């Protein structure tokens, strides 16, 4: 049994889509609930509230998809440029690059001879991969994937935004603000806990964090809606 590897369940392979998915769902709930509460506080009727909510859902999903794609594409472009530069340096000065890699391993605690041997063997196997991982910090797990991030954000935004819209549709005019607020905070708490558990983090703190910021956003929009409703 001593020779058996110890299985470990790490979560870093989920970071790319998990971050975008949690962001999309959280933004979908908070922004749509806040919009619905703000419009409801301004004494709008059911149809006006639902039209505003649906418009916010569509616009928000498109915005999330575009924003994620553009931002993650910028990261991907930077990674590609760094890899291209590193590929050129490996072709021009492989010995210098080997010594540079060995220096990284020495800084991490390896003895000089062992560091050079490790650098030589890793570069013989995959020189660019070794430098990408240990010099640039780019790995297959963490690499930018723009399309994956855009689709995850848009899909989860729609899923999150649908929840306060459903609550708004079933509530009466007099109870809509409170029903949407309470149900949205409940959904946010679940989202925070599920997202944290999927990433291997404590769920309680994450649930508290998202409900706090969600409460603040809904309270501010309710006050604004009430103020503009009074003015109109």
C-alpha positions as CSV (number, residue, x, y, z in Angstrom):
1,X,0.0,0.0,0.0
2,X,2.9,2.4,0.5
3,X,3.5,2.6,-3.2
4,X,-0.1,3.5,-4.0
5,X,-0.6,7.2,-5.0
6,X,-2.8,9.2,-2.7
7,X,-5.9,10.5,-4.6
8,X,-6.6,14.2,-4.1
9,X,-9.6,16.1,-5.4
10,X,-8.4,19.5,-6.5
11,X,-10.8,22.1,-7.9
12,X,-8.4,24.3,-10.0
13,X,-9.6,22.7,-13.2
14,X,-13.0,24.3,-12.7
15,X,-11.7,27.9,-12.3
16,X,-12.2,29.0,-15.9
17,X,-15.9,28.2,-16.2
18,X,-16.8,28.4,-12.5
19,X,-15.8,32.0,-12.1
20,X,-17.8,33.0,-15.2
21,X,-20.8,30.9,-14.2
22,X,-20.9,32.3,-10.6
23,X,-20.5,35.8,-11.9
24,X,-23.2,35.4,-14.5
25,X,-25.7,33.9,-12.1
26,X,-25.0,36.4,-9.4
27,X,-25.3,39.3,-11.7
28,X,-28.4,37.9,-13.3
29,X,-30.2,37.7,-9.9
30,X,-28.9,40.9,-8.4
31,X,-29.3,43.2,-11.5
32,X,-32.7,41.8,-12.5
33,X,-34.1,41.8,-8.9
34,X,-32.8,45.3,-8.4
35,X,-34.4,46.5,-11.7
36,X,-37.7,44.8,-10.8
37,X,-37.7,46.3,-7.3
38,X,-36.8,49.7,-8.5
39,X,-39.5,49.8,-11.1
40,X,-42.0,48.3,-8.7
41,X,-41.1,50.9,-6.1
42,X,-41.9,53.6,-8.7
43,X,-45.5,52.2,-8.7
44,X,-45.3,50.6,-12.1
45,X,-47.9,47.9,-13.0
46,X,-47.2,44.2,-13.5
47,X,-46.8,44.5,-17.3
48,X,-44.4,47.4,-17.0
49,X,-42.3,45.5,-14.4
50,X,-42.2,42.3,-16.4
51,X,-41.3,44.2,-19.6
52,X,-38.5,46.0,-17.8
53,X,-37.3,42.8,-16.3
54,X,-37.3,40.9,-19.6
55,X,-35.4,43.8,-21.3
56,X,-32.9,43.7,-18.5
57,X,-32.5,39.9,-18.9
58,X,-31.8,40.1,-22.6
59,X,-29.5,43.1,-22.4
60,X,-27.7,41.7,-19.4
61,X,-27.1,38.3,-21.0
62,X,-25.7,39.9,-24.1
63,X,-23.6,42.3,-22.1
64,X,-22.2,39.5,-19.9
65,X,-21.3,37.4,-22.9
66,X,-19.6,40.2,-24.8
67,X,-17.8,41.5,-21.7
68,X,-16.5,38.0,-20.8
69,X,-15.4,37.3,-24.4
70,X,-13.6,40.6,-24.8
71,X,-11.8,40.5,-21.4
72,X,-10.8,36.8,-21.6
73,X,-9.8,37.3,-25.2
74,X,-7.4,40.0,-24.1
75,X,-5.9,37.6,-21.6
76,X,-5.6,34.9,-24.3
77,X,-3.9,37.4,-26.6
78,X,-1.4,38.3,-23.9
79,X,-0.7,34.6,-23.2
80,X,-0.2,33.9,-26.9
81,X,2.2,36.9,-27.2
82,X,4.2,35.7,-24.2
83,X,4.4,32.1,-25.6
84,X,5.4,33.4,-29.0
85,X,8.2,35.5,-27.4
86,X,9.3,32.5,-25.3
87,X,9.3,30.2,-28.3
88,X,11.7,32.7,-30.1
89,X,14.0,32.9,-27.1
90,X,14.2,29.1,-26.9
91,X,15.2,28.9,-30.6
92,X,17.8,31.6,-30.2
93,X,19.4,30.8,-26.9
94,X,18.4,27.3,-25.5
95,X,21.3,27.2,-23.1
96,X,20.5,30.5,-21.6
97,X,16.8,29.5,-21.3
98,X,17.9,26.3,-19.6
99,X,19.9,28.2,-17.1
100,X,17.1,30.6,-16.5
101,X,14.7,27.6,-15.8
102,X,17.3,26.1,-13.4
103,X,17.5,29.5,-11.6
104,X,13.8,29.3,-11.0
105,X,14.1,25.9,-9.5
106,X,17.0,27.0,-7.3
107,X,14.9,29.8,-5.9
108,X,12.2,27.2,-5.1
109,X,14.7,25.2,-3.0
110,X,16.5,22.7,-5.2
111,X,20.2,22.3,-5.1
112,X,22.1,23.8,-8.0
113,X,23.1,20.5,-9.7
114,X,19.6,19.0,-9.2
115,X,18.0,22.2,-10.5
116,X,20.1,22.1,-13.7
117,X,19.2,18.4,-14.1
118,X,15.5,19.0,-13.7
119,X,15.6,21.9,-16.1
120,X,17.5,19.8,-18.7
121,X,15.1,16.9,-18.5
122,X,11.9,19.0,-18.6
123,X,13.2,21.0,-21.5
124,X,14.1,17.8,-23.3
125,X,10.5,16.6,-22.8
126,X,8.7,19.9,-23.5
127,X,10.8,23.1,-23.4
128,X,8.0,25.6,-24.2
129,X,5.6,23.9,-21.8
130,X,8.2,23.9,-19.0
131,X,8.9,27.7,-19.5
132,X,5.2,28.5,-19.9
133,X,4.3,26.8,-16.6
134,X,7.3,27.7,-14.4
135,X,8.4,31.0,-15.9
136,X,5.2,32.6,-17.2
137,X,2.7,30.8,-14.9
138,X,0.6,29.6,-17.8
139,X,-0.8,26.1,-17.5
140,X,-3.5,24.1,-19.4
141,X,-5.8,24.3,-16.3
142,X,-5.6,28.1,-16.0
143,X,-5.4,29.0,-19.7
144,X,-7.9,31.6,-21.0
145,X,-10.9,30.2,-22.9
146,X,-13.0,33.2,-24.2
147,X,-15.8,31.2,-25.8
148,X,-16.3,29.0,-22.7
149,X,-16.3,32.1,-20.4
150,X,-18.8,34.0,-22.6
151,X,-21.2,31.1,-22.9
152,X,-21.1,30.2,-19.2
153,X,-21.7,33.8,-18.2
154,X,-24.6,34.3,-20.7
155,X,-26.3,31.0,-19.8
156,X,-26.0,31.5,-16.1
157,X,-27.1,35.1,-16.3
158,X,-30.3,34.1,-18.0
159,X,-30.9,31.3,-15.4
160,X,-30.2,33.8,-12.5
161,X,-32.3,36.6,-14.0
162,X,-35.3,34.2,-14.6
163,X,-35.7,33.6,-10.8
164,X,-36.7,37.2,-9.7
165,X,-38.8,37.5,-12.9
166,X,-40.8,34.5,-11.9
167,X,-41.2,35.8,-8.4
168,X,-42.3,39.2,-9.8
169,X,-44.9,37.5,-12.1
170,X,-46.6,35.5,-9.3
171,X,-46.6,38.3,-6.7
172,X,-49.3,40.9,-6.3
173,X,-48.6,44.6,-6.9
174,X,-48.7,45.2,-3.1
175,X,-46.3,42.4,-2.2
176,X,-44.0,42.4,-5.3
177,X,-41.1,44.3,-3.8
178,X,-40.9,42.1,-0.7
179,X,-41.5,38.8,-2.5
180,X,-38.8,39.6,-5.1
181,X,-36.3,40.8,-2.5
182,X,-36.8,37.8,-0.1
183,X,-36.8,35.2,-2.9
184,X,-33.8,36.8,-4.6
185,X,-31.8,36.8,-1.3
186,X,-32.7,33.2,-0.8
187,X,-31.5,32.4,-4.4
188,X,-28.3,34.3,-3.8
189,X,-27.5,32.5,-0.6
190,X,-28.0,29.1,-2.4
191,X,-25.8,30.3,-5.3
192,X,-23.0,31.5,-3.0
193,X,-23.1,28.2,-1.1
194,X,-23.2,26.0,-4.3
195,X,-20.4,28.0,-6.0
196,X,-18.2,27.8,-2.9
197,X,-18.8,24.1,-2.6
198,X,-18.0,23.5,-6.3
199,X,-14.8,25.3,-5.8
200,X,-14.0,23.5,-2.5
201,X,-14.4,26.6,-0.3
202,X,-16.5,27.1,2.9
203,X,-20.1,27.8,1.8
204,X,-21.2,29.9,4.7
205,X,-18.9,32.9,4.1
206,X,-19.7,32.9,0.4
207,X,-23.5,32.8,1.0
208,X,-23.2,35.7,3.5
209,X,-21.0,37.7,1.1
210,X,-23.4,37.5,-1.9
211,X,-26.5,38.2,0.2
212,X,-25.0,41.3,1.7
213,X,-24.1,42.9,-1.6
214,X,-27.4,41.8,-3.1
215,X,-29.3,43.4,-0.2
216,X,-27.4,46.6,-0.7
217,X,-28.0,46.7,-4.5
218,X,-31.8,46.1,-4.0
219,X,-32.1,48.6,-1.2
220,X,-30.4,51.4,-3.2
221,X,-32.6,50.8,-6.4
222,X,-35.7,50.6,-4.3
223,X,-34.9,54.0,-2.8
224,X,-34.2,55.4,-6.2
225,X,-37.4,54.0,-7.6
226,X,-39.4,55.3,-4.7
227,X,-37.9,58.8,-5.2
228,X,-38.5,58.9,-8.9
229,X,-42.0,57.5,-8.5
230,X,-42.8,60.3,-6.0
231,X,-41.5,62.9,-8.4
232,X,-43.5,61.6,-11.3
